[in-house]
Amino acid sequence: MLELLLAAALYAEPVVAFTFQDPRISESSGLASSTDPGTVFTHNDSGDDARFYAVDATTGQTRTVYELPGVQARDWEDMARGPDEQGRSSLWLGDIGDNSARRDLGLLVHRVREPAPTDRERVTTEVPTSFRLRYDDGPGDAETLLVHPRTGRLYVVTKPLAGPAKVYAAPERLDPDGPNSLSLVAEVELERTGTAGGPNIGSLAQRLVTAGDISPDGRRVALRTYTDLYEWTVEGDDVAAAFDGVPQVSPLPETFQGEGLAYTADGTAVLTSTEGEQAPVHRLVRQAPSPVGTEQQQERRRWPYAVAGAALALLLVVRGAARHRRYTRR
């Protein structure tokens, strides 16, 4: 498979926004922005208690630790901010990891209302609303949870070691008595980019999806690998259809195990986190659009993806490093 040269990055050179100061945050896996611009939420990967952290977005100091009563953290992999049925801003925590693909009873997603800022060091949240999810086609590993900022619809993106990542949609209305069926709606196959970083697994680090988010205005959806950021345009509220398009690709800073991604509350930048004590959180600010005309870009994007030799070299200016196969939602 050819190593692709990427088009001009959509995001500016990353800068360190802050560094986690709390030694308890040693495996930042989930990341979510807050409606309070001075706060970011994160949680650890498997091995921690059922809790998440509110962190000062400037100093990196932990403001509050929020503990969820009555649930466990089997393998929390991602978190997202989105509305509940009443439109209230809520945090969704995805217990969706399944490295051995053995969770026959399904996955769990816990939802709590977004907490208001507080000076208390430790807070027990309200009893979360938990939803059990089950793939239509059998268990699989996932590290990406998406929640639409307007509709509240939930999506899970898998992390297979071979083949394309699968995008699943939950029912429009989740049933807490479940299980809720996850329907396959899209596939995204990412190629080698040549970007350095990630664990010592070679070019596989460039193709495994480790996190994602939907922009606050619902117009963009982003996925990340250990090394790169992919972003698609969303028309209307159809997130699945967005993956029919060609993504913009931006390299991420080299880190050992980058697994967190969140849009900022105003949607002008993305934040990324990585595992490790005192790990940095990077900010990537969105740049102005390319001067190439929209009509010309759309025309180029109609060209087939799979081309050879010199034709591929011409296309790489405007093509992203992804292939996609769309599924009809059920």
C-alpha positions as a Python dict, from the first residue, in 0.01 Angstrom:
ca = {
    (1, 'M'): (0, 0, 0),
    (2, 'L'): (141, 336, -97),
    (3, 'E'): (238, 584, 172),
    (4, 'L'): (33, 895, 95),
    (5, 'L'): (144, 1256, 104),
    (6, 'L'): (-123, 1468, 270),
    (7, 'A'): (-285, 1784, 143),
    (8, 'A'): (-225, 2110, 327),
    (9, 'A'): (-331, 2067, 689),
    (10, 'L'): (-662, 2220, 792),
    (11, 'Y'): (-528, 2300, 1139),
    (12, 'A'): (-233, 2514, 1242),
    (13, 'E'): (77, 2376, 1410),
    (14, 'P'): (-21, 2228, 1749),
    (15, 'V'): (71, 2409, 2068),
    (16, 'V'): (66, 2278, 2425),
    (17, 'A'): (-249, 2420, 2589),
    (18, 'F'): (-161, 2279, 2931),
    (19, 'T'): (-12, 1976, 3104),
    (20, 'F'): (-203, 1752, 3343),
    (21, 'Q'): (-67, 1817, 3691),
    (22, 'D'): (-262, 1548, 3877),
    (23, 'P'): (-68, 1217, 3904),
    (24, 'R'): (-403, 1036, 3915),
    (25, 'I'): (-453, 1133, 3551),
    (26, 'S'): (-205, 887, 3407),
    (27, 'E'): (-398, 743, 3113),
    (28, 'S'): (-613, 1021, 2971),
    (29, 'S'): (-835, 836, 2726),
    (30, 'G'): (-1157, 1036, 2712),
    (31, 'L'): (-1163, 1412, 2664),
    (32, 'A'): (-1456, 1656, 2647),
    (33, 'S'): (-1489, 2032, 2648),
    (34, 'S'): (-1711, 2205, 2901),
    (35, 'T'): (-1964, 2483, 2852),
    (36, 'D'): (-1729, 2664, 3090),
    (37, 'P'): (-1441, 2764, 2857),
    (38, 'G'): (-1193, 2743, 3143),
    (39, 'T'): (-1258, 2373, 3208),
    (40, 'V'): (-1186, 2046, 3030),
    (41, 'F'): (-1311, 1702, 3137),
    (42, 'T'): (-1110, 1382, 3112),
    (43, 'H'): (-1108, 1026, 3241),
    (44, 'N'): (-853, 748, 3254),
    (45, 'D'): (-846, 427, 3056),
    (46, 'S'): (-930, 95, 3225),
    (47, 'G'): (-797, 48, 3577),
    (48, 'D'): (-933, 364, 3738),
    (49, 'D'): (-1249, 404, 3947),
    (50, 'A'): (-1575, 522, 3792),
    (51, 'R'): (-1480, 888, 3794),
    (52, 'F'): (-1383, 1178, 3572),
    (53, 'Y'): (-1183, 1494, 3630),
    (54, 'A'): (-1259, 1862, 3574),
    (55, 'V'): (-927, 2024, 3483),
    (56, 'D'): (-831, 2390, 3456),
    (57, 'A'): (-775, 2450, 3084),
    (58, 'T'): (-491, 2694, 3153),
    (59, 'T'): (-292, 2550, 3443),
    (60, 'G'): (-372, 2180, 3407),
    (61, 'Q'): (-461, 2157, 3775),
    (62, 'T'): (-750, 1932, 3872),
    (63, 'R'): (-1044, 2136, 3998),
    (64, 'T'): (-1284, 1859, 4095),
    (65, 'V'): (-1302, 1481, 4080),
    (66, 'Y'): (-1652, 1355, 3999),
    (67, 'E'): (-1742, 1004, 4111),
    (68, 'L'): (-2032, 813, 3954),
    (69, 'P'): (-2232, 608, 4206),
    (70, 'G'): (-2351, 257, 4132),
    (71, 'V'): (-2142, 187, 3821),
    (72, 'Q'): (-1802, 39, 3737),
    (73, 'A'): (-1532, 146, 3496),
    (74, 'R'): (-1461, -179, 3317),
    (75, 'D'): (-1294, -22, 3013),
    (76, 'W'): (-1385, 344, 2974),
    (77, 'E'): (-1243, 462, 2642),
    (78, 'D'): (-1409, 790, 2542),
    (79, 'M'): (-1642, 1063, 2659),
    (80, 'A'): (-1851, 1325, 2482),
    (81, 'R'): (-2070, 1620, 2570),
    (82, 'G'): (-2420, 1631, 2425),
    (83, 'P'): (-2785, 1683, 2518),
    (84, 'D'): (-3015, 1451, 2709),
    (85, 'E'): (-3382, 1404, 2616),
    (86, 'Q'): (-3464, 1740, 2773),
    (87, 'G'): (-3187, 1920, 2590),
    (88, 'R'): (-2970, 1962, 2899),
    (89, 'S'): (-2594, 1956, 2848),
    (90, 'S'): (-2472, 1615, 2961),
    (91, 'L'): (-2157, 1409, 2971),
    (92, 'W'): (-2162, 1064, 2813),
    (93, 'L'): (-1896, 817, 2925),
    (94, 'G'): (-1830, 520, 2701),
    (95, 'D'): (-1746, 186, 2864),
    (96, 'I'): (-1691, 52, 2513),
    (97, 'G'): (-1344, -108, 2515),
    (98, 'D'): (-1336, -478, 2427),
    (99, 'N'): (-986, -583, 2324),
    (100, 'S'): (-1079, -951, 2306),
    (101, 'A'): (-1422, -893, 2146),
    (102, 'R'): (-1593, -1096, 2418),
    (103, 'R'): (-1855, -860, 2558),
    (104, 'D'): (-2155, -1064, 2447),
    (105, 'L'): (-2386, -874, 2682),
    (106, 'G'): (-2295, -553, 2506),
    (107, 'L'): (-2134, -223, 2595),
    (108, 'L'): (-2235, 42, 2847),
    (109, 'V'): (-2264, 417, 2815),
    (110, 'H'): (-2330, 626, 3126),
    (111, 'R'): (-2486, 971, 3110),
    (112, 'V'): (-2482, 1244, 3376),
    (113, 'R'): (-2576, 1609, 3350),
    (114, 'E'): (-2275, 1831, 3297),
    (115, 'P'): (-2175, 1951, 3642),
    (116, 'A'): (-2155, 2321, 3720),
    (117, 'P'): (-1812, 2452, 3821),
    (118, 'T'): (-1739, 2408, 4190),
    (119, 'D'): (-1455, 2462, 4435),
    (120, 'R'): (-1513, 2124, 4598),
    (121, 'E'): (-1231, 1877, 4545),
    (122, 'R'): (-1455, 1574, 4524),
    (123, 'V'): (-1820, 1539, 4423),
    (124, 'T'): (-2049, 1240, 4385),
    (125, 'T'): (-2266, 1294, 4080),
    (126, 'E'): (-2631, 1212, 4046),
    (127, 'V'): (-2704, 845, 3974),
    (128, 'P'): (-2614, 814, 3605),
    (129, 'T'): (-2854, 693, 3342),
    (130, 'S'): (-2689, 388, 3189),
    (131, 'F'): (-2762, 242, 2846),
    (132, 'R'): (-2659, -103, 2728),
    (133, 'L'): (-2560, -119, 2361),
    (134, 'R'): (-2516, -426, 2145),
    (135, 'Y'): (-2369, -449, 1796),
    (136, 'D'): (-2597, -603, 1534),
    (137, 'D'): (-2308, -812, 1399),
    (138, 'G'): (-2125, -926, 1712),
    (139, 'P'): (-1875, -785, 1963),
    (140, 'G'): (-1585, -563, 1866),
    (141, 'D'): (-1334, -324, 2022),
    (142, 'A'): (-1399, 50, 2016),
    (143, 'E'): (-1242, 365, 2158),
    (144, 'T'): (-1460, 632, 1997),
    (145, 'L'): (-1793, 768, 2119),
    (146, 'L'): (-1975, 1044, 1929),
    (147, 'V'): (-2286, 1230, 2047),
    (148, 'H'): (-2463, 1473, 1815),
    (149, 'P'): (-2487, 1819, 1978),
    (150, 'R'): (-2844, 1881, 1857),
    (151, 'T'): (-3016, 1545, 1825),
    (152, 'G'): (-2829, 1363, 2101),
    (153, 'R'): (-2789, 1059, 1875),
    (154, 'L'): (-2503, 835, 1973),
    (155, 'Y'): (-2242, 673, 1746),
    (156, 'V'): (-1964, 424, 1818),
    (157, 'V'): (-1659, 380, 1591),
    (158, 'T'): (-1465, 56, 1622),
    (159, 'K'): (-1089, -2, 1630),
    (160, 'P'): (-1015, -324, 1440),
    (161, 'L'): (-655, -433, 1395),
    (162, 'A'): (-728, -514, 1031),
    (163, 'G'): (-981, -379, 785),
    (164, 'P'): (-1188, -62, 803),
    (165, 'A'): (-1317, 104, 1116),
    (166, 'K'): (-1693, 54, 1146),
    (167, 'V'): (-1933, 333, 1235),
    (168, 'Y'): (-2244, 228, 1426),
    (169, 'A'): (-2550, 435, 1510),
    (170, 'A'): (-2763, 382, 1819),
    (171, 'P'): (-3142, 427, 1805),
    (172, 'E'): (-3261, 787, 1799),
    (173, 'R'): (-3419, 729, 2141),
    (174, 'L'): (-3220, 515, 2381),
    (175, 'D'): (-3394, 275, 2614),
    (176, 'P'): (-3233, 252, 2962),
    (177, 'D'): (-3392, -92, 2996),
    (178, 'G'): (-3221, -197, 2669),
    (179, 'P'): (-3028, -348, 2514),
    (180, 'N'): (-3011, -91, 2234),
    (181, 'S'): (-2910, -218, 1893),
    (182, 'L'): (-2609, -56, 1723),
    (183, 'S'): (-2661, -56, 1346),
    (184, 'L'): (-2371, -43, 1103),
    (185, 'V'): (-2403, 278, 898),
    (186, 'A'): (-2055, 337, 753),
    (187, 'E'): (-1701, 209, 720),
    (188, 'V'): (-1385, 417, 709),
    (189, 'E'): (-1052, 272, 602),
    (190, 'L'): (-753, 491, 679),
    (191, 'E'): (-421, 467, 497),
    (192, 'R'): (-60, 516, 598),
    (193, 'T'): (30, 884, 631),
    (194, 'G'): (394, 858, 736),
    (195, 'T'): (329, 1074, 1044),
    (196, 'A'): (549, 977, 1338),
    (197, 'G'): (413, 887, 1679),
    (198, 'G'): (211, 633, 1868),
    (199, 'P'): (307, 305, 2032),
    (200, 'N'): (567, 82, 1872),
    (201, 'I'): (334, -87, 1622),
    (202, 'G'): (467, 55, 1299),
    (203, 'S'): (229, 204, 1043),
    (204, 'L'): (-66, 45, 1224),
    (205, 'A'): (-51, 345, 1459),
    (206, 'Q'): (-148, 562, 1161),
    (207, 'R'): (-466, 364, 1090),
    (208, 'L'): (-626, 282, 1427),
    (209, 'V'): (-908, 514, 1536),
    (210, 'T'): (-860, 609, 1901),
    (211, 'A'): (-1108, 895, 1955),
    (212, 'G'): (-1355, 1128, 1788),
    (213, 'D'): (-1594, 1417, 1837),
    (214, 'I'): (-1863, 1621, 1661),
    (215, 'S'): (-1822, 1999, 1653),
    (216, 'P'): (-2058, 2204, 1874),
    (217, 'D'): (-2247, 2335, 1571),
    (218, 'G'): (-2284, 1983, 1430),
    (219, 'R'): (-2121, 2075, 1100),
    (220, 'R'): (-1803, 1870, 1135),
    (221, 'V'): (-1707, 1528, 1263),
    (222, 'A'): (-1351, 1436, 1352),
    (223, 'L'): (-1170, 1110, 1415),
    (224, 'R'): (-813, 1069, 1529),
    (225, 'T'): (-553, 798, 1509),
    (226, 'Y'): (-239, 787, 1719),
    (227, 'T'): (-79, 1017, 1462),
    (228, 'D'): (-334, 1215, 1260),
    (229, 'L'): (-660, 1409, 1272),
    (230, 'Y'): (-932, 1345, 1011),
    (231, 'E'): (-1224, 1583, 968),
    (232, 'W'): (-1536, 1555, 752),
    (233, 'T'): (-1814, 1804, 673),
    (234, 'V'): (-2163, 1711, 799),
    (235, 'E'): (-2465, 1814, 592),
    (236, 'G'): (-2776, 1860, 802),
    (237, 'D'): (-2764, 1616, 1092),
    (238, 'D'): (-2657, 1312, 889),
    (239, 'V'): (-2329, 1210, 1050),
    (240, 'A'): (-2317, 877, 865),
    (241, 'A'): (-2341, 1050, 526),
    (242, 'A'): (-2046, 1272, 614),
    (243, 'F'): (-1812, 976, 578),
    (244, 'D'): (-1901, 960, 208),
    (245, 'G'): (-1691, 1274, 166),
    (246, 'V'): (-1319, 1325, 155),
    (247, 'P'): (-1163, 1424, 489),
    (248, 'Q'): (-913, 1697, 557),
    (249, 'V'): (-610, 1544, 730),
    (250, 'S'): (-380, 1718, 978),
    (251, 'P'): (-78, 1556, 1148),
    (252, 'L'): (-87, 1545, 1526),
    (253, 'P'): (212, 1606, 1754),
    (254, 'E'): (422, 1301, 1821),
    (255, 'T'): (309, 1136, 2144),
    (256, 'F'): (336, 784, 2279),
    (257, 'Q'): (-32, 694, 2301),
    (258, 'G'): (-271, 969, 2196),
    (259, 'E'): (-628, 865, 2273),
    (260, 'G'): (-822, 1184, 2355),
    (261, 'L'): (-993, 1431, 2120),
    (262, 'A'): (-1245, 1710, 2177),
    (263, 'Y'): (-1358, 2022, 1999),
    (264, 'T'): (-1334, 2337, 2208),
    (265, 'A'): (-1668, 2482, 2321),
    (266, 'D'): (-1659, 2746, 2046),
    (267, 'G'): (-1556, 2496, 1777),
    (268, 'T'): (-1254, 2699, 1664),
    (269, 'A'): (-998, 2442, 1775),
    (270, 'V'): (-953, 2082, 1880),
    (271, 'L'): (-781, 1949, 2190),
    (272, 'T'): (-589, 1620, 2198),
    (273, 'S'): (-457, 1425, 2493),
    (274, 'T'): (-226, 1129, 2543),
    (275, 'E'): (-160, 873, 2811),
    (276, 'G'): (117, 919, 3068),
    (277, 'E'): (168, 1118, 3388),
    (278, 'Q'): (198, 1493, 3340),
    (279, 'A'): (102, 1443, 2978),
    (280, 'P'): (45, 1747, 2755),
    (281, 'V'): (-287, 1850, 2605),
    (282, 'H'): (-236, 2007, 2263),
    (283, 'R'): (-454, 2267, 2094),
    (284, 'L'): (-488, 2283, 1717),
    (285, 'V'): (-653, 2600, 1588),
    (286, 'R'): (-857, 2584, 1270),
    (287, 'Q'): (-703, 2775, 979),
    (288, 'A'): (-871, 2978, 708),
    (289, 'P'): (-1007, 2775, 412),
    (290, 'S'): (-780, 2698, 119),
    (291, 'P'): (-788, 2961, -160),
    (292, 'V'): (-881, 2689, -409),
    (293, 'G'): (-1241, 2753, -519),
    (294, 'T'): (-1515, 2539, -371),
    (295, 'E'): (-1643, 2433, -711),
    (296, 'Q'): (-1296, 2324, -816),
    (297, 'Q'): (-1250, 2128, -493),
    (298, 'Q'): (-1581, 1951, -542),
    (299, 'E'): (-1491, 1862, -899),
    (300, 'R'): (-1162, 1710, -790),
    (301, 'R'): (-1333, 1512, -516),
    (302, 'R'): (-1547, 1336, -775),
    (303, 'W'): (-1238, 1163, -914),
    (304, 'P'): (-1197, 797, -812),
    (305, 'Y'): (-986, 727, -507),
    (306, 'A'): (-809, 421, -639),
    (307, 'V'): (-580, 550, -912),
    (308, 'A'): (-224, 463, -994),
    (309, 'G'): (113, 624, -1049),
    (310, 'A'): (115, 977, -1188),
    (311, 'A'): (-263, 1019, -1155),
    (312, 'L'): (-238, 957, -781),
    (313, 'A'): (35, 1221, -748),
    (314, 'L'): (-194, 1482, -906),
    (315, 'L'): (-485, 1393, -682),
    (316, 'L'): (-298, 1401, -352),
    (317, 'V'): (-314, 1781, -342),
    (318, 'V'): (-684, 1764, -262),
    (319, 'R'): (-744, 1407, -152),
    (320, 'G'): (-739, 1288, 207),
    (321, 'A'): (-591, 957, 313),
    (322, 'A'): (-915, 768, 358),
    (323, 'R'): (-1146, 532, 178),
    (324, 'H'): (-1504, 482, 276),
    (325, 'R'): (-1786, 239, 213),
    (326, 'R'): (-2138, 355, 311),
    (327, 'Y'): (-2408, 142, 468),
    (328, 'T'): (-2778, 215, 473),
    (329, 'R'): (-2901, 287, 823),
    (330, 'R'): (-3169, 67, 970),
}
